[in-house]
Amino acid sequence: MKVMKTITIDPTIYTTKPDGANRLPKEMDTYIFLDKLAIPYCRLDHDETASIDVCHQVEKLLGISICKNLFLGNSQATNFYLLMMPGHKRFKTKDLSKQINSSRLSFADAQYMERYLNIKPGSVSILGLMNDQDHRVKLLIDKEVLNDEYIGCHPCVNTASLKIQTSDLLTKFLPATGHVPRLVEL
């Protein structure tokens, strides 16, 4: 008989970084970076998100729609992309590849995600771009994502979720990282 693990979500909405106890340095670095840029956020702590049901609970508690974040690469592993798109949309690699004039894209190997974004699978987030100082990863954003006032994302780990104003990510965060988004339609 298979035993189902119960995922715990702390329903408290925090507006400051945690004290750092039992937190990975990359998570704390994310909060420090956001605080330095004066980007306010709401934070919800939870066990590792492993199911769509947990994501829906997080969305409801934070009052957001969590973006689907995909780490993609070409077959030669020379070009890498972070794609942000609405969670309800299906990803069709052919459509995206054509829009950005790329050979067919697929999910990039996790080693590149960790090397360039300092993120493990399941934690992919726009916030990982703060670790891509050599600009190896290009940011692609589905235009529909920009219709939402807030974006939900992970702070480089999937044991917390943040609610951040879309405008703050575009006008403060991305300029600070040096990444310029390319808008696409999926």
C-alpha positions, 0 to 999 in steps of 0.5 A, a space after each residue: 500500500 502506497 502512503 501519501 505524504 501530507 504537504 504542510 502549508 503555513 497559512 501565515 502570510 509574511 512580508 519580511 524574510 525569515 530569520 535564516 534558521 533552517 534556510 538555504 543560503 540561496 533562499 536568504 540571498 534572494 530576500 537580501 537582493 529583493 530587500 536591497 532593491 526595495 521590492 516588497 513581497 508576501 511570503 508563504 512557507 510550505 513543504 516542497 511543492 510536489 503537486 498541482 493541488 498544493 500549487 492551487 492552495 498556494 495560489 488561493 492563499 496568496 491571491 495569485 496565479 503561479 506562473 509556469 517556469 520552464 528552463 529550456 535549451 537547444 540541442 547543442 546545449 549552447 543557448 538557454 532560456 527561462 520561459 515564464 508562461 501562464 500555468 493554464 497554457 500548454 507549452 508547444 516547443 515548435 511554436 516557441 522555437 519558431 518565434 525566437 528563431 531557434 532550433 527546436 528547444 527542449 527541457 535543458 539538463 538540470 546541471 545547467 540550471 544549477 550552474 547558471 541559476 543556482 536552482 534545482 528542478 522544481 524551484 525554477 523562478 525568475 528570481 534565479 536570474 540574480 545568479 546568472 551574472 554572465 547572462 547565459 540564460 535569456 528570459 522569455 515571457 508570454 505576454 499574457 503573464 504581464 496582464 497580472 498585477 502580481 507574479 507568484 514565484 519561488 525564492 530559488 527554493 520550492 519550500 516557499 512562494 512569493 507574491 511580487 508586483 509584476 511591475 517591480 520585477 520588470 522595472 527594478 529586478 530585471 534591470 538590476 540583473 541586467 536581463 532584458 525579457 523577450 515577449 512571446 505569444 504562446 
